[in-house]
Amino acid sequence: MREDYEAMRRIPVPDRGQRLSVTTSVALQRLADRQRIVLASVADAPARILDFGMREGGVSHVALRT
């Protein structure tokens, strides 16, 4: 069903391998808000898309805070 819906969309959905789920995106953001990890976007690095439902963000590096 999802494939049928995405095939009908006028705006194509980016590659699934690049997009993180809403659940994963929110979990990573919560860890960053609690200062457990650092989310960074480096210009030359391949990025993943954080999907927050109504908005999106990009991240290429995730690091543990020490």
Secondary structure by P-SEA (a helix, b strand, c coil): caaaaaaacccccccccccccaaaaaaaaaaaaaccbbbbbbcccbbbbbbcccbbbbbcbbbbcc
